[in-house]
């Protein structure tokens, strides 16, 4: 008799990768969906500011 072992599940996307927030876009001047953008890191590598990019106009980054 052969025992079948399932492979470990593949890692899913991180919560930040699928995150969306409704923030005020400074370029659109309205509340729009934003997706994670670049981050400002400290000397120790810790995230100091997470910037969010407007999903509609992509012109502005909003700290969040």
C-alpha distances in whole Angstrom, upper triangle without the diagonal:
4,7,10,13,16,19,22,24,27,31,33,37,39,41,44,43,43,46,49,52,55,58,62,62,65,65,65,66,64,61,58,54,54,50,50,52,53,53,56,54,56,56,53,51,51,52,56,56,54,55,54,55,57,54,57,60,58,61,61,59,59,58,56
4,6,10,13,15,18,21,24,27,30,33,35,38,41,39,39,43,46,49,52,55,58,59,62,62,61,63,61,58,55,51,50,47,46,49,49,50,52,51,53,53,50,48,48,49,52,53,50,52,51,52,53,51,54,56,54,58,58,56,56,55,53
4,6,10,13,15,18,21,24,27,30,32,35,38,36,36,39,43,46,49,52,55,56,59,59,59,60,58,55,52,48,47,44,44,46,47,47,49,48,49,50,47,45,45,45,49,49,47,49,48,49,50,48,51,54,52,55,55,53,53,52,50
4,7,9,13,15,18,21,23,27,29,32,35,33,33,36,39,43,46,49,52,52,55,56,55,57,55,51,49,45,44,41,40,42,43,44,46,45,47,48,45,42,42,43,46,47,44,46,45,46,47,45,48,50,48,52,52,49,50,49,47
4,6,9,12,15,18,20,24,26,28,31,30,30,33,37,40,43,46,49,49,53,53,52,54,52,49,46,42,41,38,37,39,40,40,43,42,43,44,41,39,39,39,43,43,41,42,42,43,44,42,45,48,46,49,49,46,47,46,43
4,6,8,11,15,17,21,23,25,28,27,27,30,33,36,40,42,46,46,49,49,49,51,48,45,42,38,38,34,34,36,37,37,40,39,41,42,39,36,36,37,40,40,38,39,38,39,41,38,41,44,42,46,45,43,43,42,40
4,6,9,12,15,18,20,23,26,24,25,28,31,34,38,40,44,44,47,47,47,49,46,43,40,37,35,32,31,33,34,34,37,36,38,39,36,33,33,34,37,38,35,37,36,37,38,36,39,42,40,43,43,40,41,40,38
4,6,9,12,15,17,20,22,21,22,25,28,31,35,37,41,41,44,44,44,46,44,41,38,34,33,29,28,30,31,31,34,33,35,35,33,30,30,30,34,34,32,34,33,34,36,34,37,39,37,41,40,38,38,37,35
4,6,9,12,14,17,20,18,19,22,25,28,32,34,38,38,41,41,41,42,40,37,34,30,29,26,25,28,29,29,32,31,33,35,32,29,29,29,32,32,29,31,30,31,32,30,34,36,34,37,37,35,35,34,32
4,6,10,12,15,17,16,16,19,23,26,30,32,35,35,38,38,38,40,38,35,32,28,27,24,23,25,26,26,29,28,31,32,30,27,27,26,30,30,27,28,27,28,30,28,31,33,31,34,34,32,32,32,30
4,7,8,12,14,12,13,16,20,23,27,29,32,32,35,36,35,37,35,32,29,26,24,21,20,22,23,23,26,25,27,29,26,23,23,23,26,26,23,25,24,25,27,25,29,31,29,32,31,29,29,28,26
4,6,9,11,10,10,13,17,20,23,26,29,29,32,33,32,34,32,29,26,22,21,18,17,19,21,21,25,24,27,29,27,24,23,22,25,24,21,23,21,22,24,22,25,28,26,29,29,26,26,26,24
4,6,8,6,7,10,13,17,20,22,26,26,28,29,29,30,29,26,23,19,17,14,13,16,17,18,21,22,24,27,25,21,20,19,22,21,18,19,18,19,20,19,22,24,22,25,25,22,23,22,20
4,5,5,7,9,12,15,19,21,24,24,27,28,28,29,28,25,22,18,16,13,12,14,16,16,19,19,21,24,22,18,17,16,19,18,15,17,16,18,20,19,22,24,22,25,24,21,21,20,18
4,5,6,6,10,12,16,18,21,22,25,26,26,27,25,22,19,16,14,12,11,14,16,16,19,19,22,24,22,19,17,16,18,17,14,16,14,16,18,17,21,23,21,24,22,20,19,18,15
4,5,5,8,11,14,16,19,19,22,23,23,24,23,20,17,14,12,9,7,10,12,12,15,16,19,22,20,17,15,13,15,14,10,12,11,13,15,15,19,20,18,21,19,16,16,15,12
4,6,9,12,15,17,20,20,23,23,23,25,23,20,18,14,12,8,7,10,12,13,17,18,21,23,22,19,17,15,18,16,13,13,12,13,15,14,17,19,17,20,19,16,17,16,15
4,7,10,13,16,19,19,22,23,22,24,22,19,16,12,11,8,9,12,15,16,20,21,24,27,26,22,20,18,20,18,15,15,13,13,14,13,16,19,17,20,19,17,17,17,15
4,7,10,12,16,16,20,21,20,21,19,16,14,10,9,6,7,11,14,14,18,19,22,26,25,21,19,16,18,16,12,12,10,12,13,12,15,18,16,19,17,15,14,14,12
4,7,9,13,13,17,18,17,18,16,12,10,6,6,5,7,11,14,15,19,21,24,27,27,23,21,18,19,16,13,12,9,10,10,9,12,15,14,17,15,13,13,13,11
4,6,10,11,14,16,15,15,13,10,8,5,5,7,9,12,15,16,19,21,24,27,27,24,21,18,18,15,12,11,8,10,9,10,12,15,14,16,14,12,11,11,9
4,7,9,12,14,13,12,10,6,5,4,6,9,11,14,17,18,21,23,26,30,30,27,24,21,21,17,14,13,10,11,9,10,11,13,14,15,14,13,11,12,10
4,6,9,12,11,10,8,5,6,6,6,10,12,13,16,17,19,22,24,28,28,26,23,20,19,15,13,11,9,10,8,10,12,13,13,14,11,10,8,9,8
4,6,9,8,7,5,4,6,9,9,12,14,15,17,18,20,23,26,29,30,28,25,22,20,17,15,13,10,11,9,12,12,12,13,13,10,10,8,10,10
4,5,5,5,6,6,6,9,8,12,13,13,16,17,19,23,25,29,30,27,25,22,20,17,15,12,10,9,6,10,9,9,9,9,7,8,7,10,11
4,6,5,8,9,10,12,12,15,16,15,17,18,19,23,25,29,30,28,26,22,21,17,16,13,11,11,9,13,12,10,11,9,6,8,8,11,13
4,6,8,11,10,13,12,15,17,16,17,20,21,25,27,31,32,30,28,25,23,19,18,14,13,11,9,12,10,8,9,6,6,9,10,14,16
4,5,8,8,11,12,15,17,17,19,22,23,27,30,33,35,32,30,26,25,21,20,16,14,12,9,11,9,7,10,9,8,11,12,15,17
4,7,9,12,13,17,19,19,21,23,24,28,30,34,35,32,30,27,25,21,20,17,15,14,11,13,12,11,13,12,10,12,12,15,16
4,6,10,12,15,18,18,21,23,25,28,31,34,35,33,30,27,25,22,20,17,14,13,10,12,11,11,13,13,12,13,12,15,16
4,7,9,13,16,17,20,21,23,27,29,33,33,31,28,25,24,20,18,16,13,12,9,11,10,12,13,14,12,13,11,14,14
4,6,10,13,15,18,20,22,25,28,32,32,29,27,24,23,20,17,14,11,10,7,7,7,9,11,12,11,12,11,14,13
4,7,10,12,16,18,21,24,27,30,30,27,25,22,22,18,15,13,9,9,6,6,7,10,11,13,12,12,11,14,13
4,7,9,12,14,17,20,23,27,27,24,22,18,18,15,12,9,6,5,4,5,8,10,9,11,10,9,8,11,10
4,6,10,12,16,18,22,25,25,21,20,16,17,14,10,9,5,5,7,6,10,12,10,12,11,10,10,11,11
4,7,9,12,14,18,21,21,17,16,13,14,11,7,6,5,6,9,10,13,14,11,14,12,9,10,10,9
4,7,10,13,16,19,20,16,16,12,13,10,7,5,5,5,9,10,13,13,10,12,10,7,9,9,10
4,7,10,13,16,17,14,13,10,11,9,7,5,7,8,12,14,17,16,13,13,12,9,10,10,11
4,6,10,13,14,10,10,6,7,6,5,6,9,11,15,17,20,19,16,16,14,11,11,9,10
4,7,10,11,9,9,6,6,5,6,8,12,14,17,20,23,22,18,18,16,12,12,10,12
4,7,8,5,5,5,5,7,9,11,15,17,21,23,26,25,22,22,19,16,16,13,14
4,5,5,5,6,6,9,12,14,18,20,24,26,29,28,25,25,22,19,18,15,16
4,5,7,10,10,13,15,18,21,24,27,29,32,32,28,28,26,22,22,19,20
4,6,9,10,14,16,18,22,24,28,30,33,33,29,30,27,24,23,20,20
4,6,9,12,13,16,19,21,25,27,30,30,26,27,24,21,21,18,18
4,6,9,11,14,17,20,24,25,29,29,25,26,23,20,19,16,15
4,6,7,10,13,16,20,22,25,25,22,22,20,16,15,12,12
4,7,10,13,16,20,22,25,25,22,22,19,15,14,10,10
4,6,10,13,16,19,21,21,18,18,15,11,10,6,7
4,7,10,13,15,18,18,16,16,13,10,8,6,6
4,7,10,13,15,15,12,12,10,6,5,4,6
4,7,9,12,12,10,11,8,5,5,6,7
4,6,9,9,6,8,6,5,6,9,10
4,5,6,5,7,6,7,8,11,12
4,6,6,9,10,10,11,14,14
4,6,9,10,12,13,16,17
4,5,8,10,12,16,17
4,6,8,11,14,16
4,7,10,14,16
4,6,10,13
4,7,9
4,6
4
